[in-house]
Amino acid sequence: MPDRAPHATSTTERGAFCTARCDCGWRGPARRARSQARTDAERHLAEAGSGSDRNGSGRPLE
C-alpha cells in the first residue's frame, strides 16, 4: 500500500540501554539487553507486516 510508511528497524544505544526504532516512527522501550531490543524490532516488523491494529505500544487500539 503506497500510503503506509516503510518499516526499517535499527537499534541505538544510550548508556547502558538499547532501544529499537523504526523509520515509521515506532520506538520500543529501553532495554539493558541488546537481544531484547532486537526482538522488539522483529516483533514490530511482524505486526506491521500482518496489518495488526496496534499502536506501537504492544496494546491493541481501543
N, C-alpha and C positions, 0 to 999 in steps of 0.2 A: 504494500500500500504506500503510495507516494507521500501521504500526509503524516506518516509516522517518522519519528526521529530515529536515526540509525543507532544501533547498540554496539558500542565498542568499549570494553571494560579495561581498567588498569587499576593498579594499587599504588598508593602513596604512603610514605612513612613520615611520621612526625613524632620525634622522640621514641618512646617505647611502643607506640601504637601504629597500626597499619589500617588503612581504610580503602575499601573498594569503591570505585567510581565508574560512572558510565557517561558516554557522550550525550545521552538523552537527558541528563540532569540528575539521575538517581545517584544516591550515595548510601553506602552501607554504614553500619555502626563501627566505631573504632574498636579494633581488636588487638590484643597483645600477640596473637599467633597469626603470622602471615598466611598460613594454610587456611585458617578460618575465614580470613578476608577474601582469599581466592574462592573458597566455597560459596561465600555470599555472592560474589560476582557470577559464578557459574549458575547459581540458583536464579539470579536476576535474569540472566540470558535465557534460561529455560522458561521462566514465566513470561518474559517478553515474547518469546517465540511461540508460546502457546496461546497468546492473546488473553492471558489471565486478567481479570478485573481487580487488580490490586494497585495500591497507591505507593508502592515502593517501600513501605514500612513492613511488609510481610503480612499485613492485615487486609482483609477484603474491604473494598469500598462500601460505604453504607449509603 
